[in-house]
Amino acid sequence: METRSFSVKVGGNAYPLTIGRHLEGELRKRVAMHPRHRIAVITDSRVGELWGPHIIWALRGLSHEPALLRFPAGERHKTGETVSALYDKLQKRRFGRDTLIMAFGGGVVGDIAGFVAATYQRGVPFIQVPTTLLAMVDSSVGGKVGYDMNNVKNLIGAFNQPRAVIVDLNFLSTLPKRQVLNGLFEAIKMSFIRQRRSLELARKLNLVNPLKTSDVLQEIVWRAVRLKAGVVQRDEKEQHERKILNFGHTVGHSIESLSGYRKPHGFCVALGMLVEARISERLGILSSNDADLLEKYLAAFGIHRSELRKYSIADILAATRSDKKTLGGQPHYILLNSIGGVRVDGGRYAHPVSDAVVKTALSSLRQ
Ligand SMILES: NC(=O)c1ccc[n+]([C@@H]2O[C@H](COP(=O)([O-])OP(=O)(O)OC[C@H]3O[C@@H](n4cnc5c(N)ncnc54)[C@H](O)[C@@H]3O)[C@@H](O)[C@H]2O)c1
């Protein structure tokens, strides 16, 4: 496989994003560009156990010995307590303004480590080294960092762009199938909003051992990050176009919080996409053919409408009010005109939808 890379240009700066296998050389090169910095590799307990020795080996012989700082794995630990514990570890080890943080893990690690980098000593540089498919196709690009509070997703956060994103697909060799699917749903989301022709690609991925179909894997990641980077370049702070990346997320985030963060993010977004496509259909925007096709497509990956029965309609509606797209108390949704096309209305990408319409869509799906 050939290594592929491009430059993400955001807010007057640019950073390289590289996708390939065996990227230890690239990693060392990017770190060596900060010769006076001490490296703090932030990871979670699981990635630390599986890949901690490898990353320390990959960074051997650089000017400073890297420190590996871990926190317990899982969305339940994407909290202010975890952030404080990391500040504490950095301070106790006398990390100063000459710190380079490496976010080494899935989306939770990227969001937490990126936030620590945004705030420790008023901000230190950081590099993203994603290890889940979800982090590779989505969360490591775009600079959104933060954590959950009071059961609200990403309530506290910042925009903080990394200095580099290094996507070494080899890390996926230990990723369980459920987590492969979890990431694939965010890639499929990109197809639903903009890249209908990429839908075929996801079907060709070996879900148990994605590296067996490594060219397909690289192409899926490549298309997703190209799309995301393009959107972020045009609208870093999510004032307009970037909102489209939230398709499936108004209901998805509600389900995620109602599940007590036990259901993985991508699965919640997949259920959210199912509901939000049906909302689009109810509003007469999306054809029934396309709504059916979307449902059938997700069903082939194990997402079924019957799962929605686990959550009460009232609870879902109540939880949508905490969504960040809510304006004047009215939840907003990304709607589809077609598979591959989002609704844009007078320059607006997120649209208010009445509870009555959401309720009808949910009721019919729960039957
Ligand atoms: N910042 C953004 O733009 C953005 C976008 C999408 C999602 N997110 C966030 O990303 C998070 C979800 O990310 P995630 O799905 O990667 O979750 P995660 O980081 O919790 O990773 C899932 C699990 O996989 C384990 N893991 C990681 N790499 C592994 C590997 N190579 N082998 C085996 N196990 C591995 C982790 O330890 C964890 O237990 C959510 O918090 C979501 O809000 C952020």
The ligand as a Gaussian input file, in Angstrom:
#p B3LYP/6-31G(d) Opt

LIG

0 1
 N      -13.882000      15.571000      17.887000
 C      -14.672000      15.168000      16.930000
 O      -14.791000      15.803000      15.880000
 C      -15.432000      13.897000      17.101000
 C      -16.105000      13.312000      16.007000
 C      -16.739000      12.088000      16.193000
 C      -16.719000      11.464000      17.432000
 N      -16.067000      12.067000      18.465000
 C      -16.016000      11.439000      19.787000
 O      -15.260000      10.250000      19.672000
 C      -15.644000       9.373000      20.745000
 C      -15.812000       7.974000      20.220000
 O      -14.572000       7.528000      19.729000
 P      -14.219000       5.976000      19.665000
 O      -15.366000       5.252000      19.100000
 O      -12.905000       5.866000      19.030000
 O      -14.217000       5.564000      21.210000
 P      -13.038000       5.208000      22.231000
 O      -11.935000       6.197000      22.147000
 O      -13.704000       5.031000      23.550000
 O      -12.504000       3.796000      21.704000
 C      -13.347000       2.690000      21.781000
 C      -12.682000       1.530000      22.522000
 O      -11.671000       0.964000      21.673000
 C      -10.451000       0.843000      22.405000
 N       -9.376000       0.922000      21.413000
 C       -8.839000       2.017000      20.836000
 N       -7.943000       1.675000      19.908000
 C       -7.885000       0.328000      19.904000
 C       -7.141000      -0.609000      19.149000
 N       -6.306000      -0.234000      18.170000
 N       -7.321000      -1.932000      19.428000
 C       -8.209000      -2.331000      20.374000
 N       -8.938000      -1.487000      21.106000
 C       -8.793000      -0.164000      20.870000
 C      -10.502000       1.963000      23.400000
 O       -9.646000       1.710000      24.486000
 C      -11.967000       1.940000      23.798000
 O      -12.175000       0.963000      24.767000
 C      -16.928000       9.949000      21.332000
 O      -16.619000      10.564000      22.552000
 C      -17.347000      10.987000      20.316000
 O      -18.069000      12.049000      20.897000
 C      -15.430000      13.257000      18.324000

